[in-house]
Amino acid sequence: MDQNQTAAAEKTKLTPSFEMIETAIKVWWKNLKKFILVYVWGILFALIPLAIGLAFVGLNLLPGVKDSLTFSVATMVVFVAALAFIIYFTVRAYIGIFLVVKHDYQGHEKDIFKETKKWFWPYLGLTLLTSVFVLLWTCLLIIPGIIFSIFYSLAAYVLFFEDKRGMAAIRRSVQLIKKYWWAVFGRFLLLGLVMWVFTVLLSIPLVMTVENSFFFHFWNVVVQVINMLIGPIALLFSYQIYQELVKIKK
């Protein structure tokens, strides 16, 4: 990029935050069914290890079994393995949302979920790598941790949309956000505030009811489900930032 192109890039502004939020909500609503179905495939597979883990826990409570040290250890091992598989399929369901966007909202949800398998380890490795880096920066001071968490925030999009992995994805994310840190930070901050306000309003019934009552637990589940359903909005919002920065940094 020559000096003229650099100057032009510096003058280019990102789309206003509220406009990005509006666009993200519209795209989310239009494709909500596909997002839900991808989630459902992950949940269905996660139910299998969950059922096995709960079955072992139930058997461990039976007379003549609950006092068996061997069976107790086996139950613990099975339950930990079941939890690992539940996390595995849950993460794959989340990866599926990226792939829905990557495939331009086309294709069958089952096929999209199958494709998440090959992305699991690259995504997990990238997530762990960025988390370690952010943690190390945070150990210096909170401010560096915040700064670099923003710089690394587009690494997952680089992974899925440019097929760059590990450090290559992180370096690309930093390159995209460079000179746009405040613009990206401000947009993420506003989105976080909007989502937080929505969650607080959604949780008001919990404050107005008796704790541990049936309605309390029921509404708590409702809040968790709604938060899961609206999760793609944040992804779609961030994807717009990624797309615009890619165009600017050509």
Phi, psi and omega in degrees: 000122181280180185296322179295318179294321179297316180297320179294321180295322181294330182278341182288131180252151177284158176302140179307147187303311184294328176293321177295318179297317179299315179297317180299318180295319180296315179294319178300313182295320181296328185246019184302318181302317180293320177299315181297316182295325175294317175302316184300317179300319177296318180295319180299315179291326180291334180293333181295303177296328178298315180297319179295315179299315180293326179297317178294321177297318178296316179297328181293345180268351182288144176302138180088346180248323185296338179268001181275116180295321181299314181290326178296317178295317179298320179297318179296317180297314180296318182294319178295318178297319179298318179298320179297318179290325177298315177297319180302310182287329177293317178296320178297324177297321178293318177301325179302329179294319175300317184289329175301315179293316181302322181270016177057039174064023178251164176096158181282142184297324179295318179294322178296318180295322177300321182294335182297338183302316183286344180264350188300306184292318175301320180291315180297316179298317179295318179298315179294319181296312179294323179296318179296316180298314180297319179298317179295318177295323180293329179296333176289304176196161180298318184302310178301325178298317178294316182302310185281338174295326175289316179301326183269359191293340181259007183300321180295324179291323175296320178301308187281327187257347177235355180057036172261136188239160175056228183297330179297320179292321180294315179297321179295319178299316179298318181297322180292319187275341180307132183073359176235019185301311183295323179295317180290316179301315181298321180290319177295322180296316179295315179299316179300320180294316180298315180295322180295315179299317179299316180295320178298314179297321180293332184270358181306317179303332179293327180286333186266003181239167182287131180295141180072008174282170180299315181296323180301310181291321180299312183290329177297321176294318178301316180299316181296319180295315180297318178299323178293319182293324182273356180308317180301340179300316179296321178296316180293324177297312180294326179296325176296319177299314179301311181300316182293320180291326176298316180295319182291321186269016178303000000 
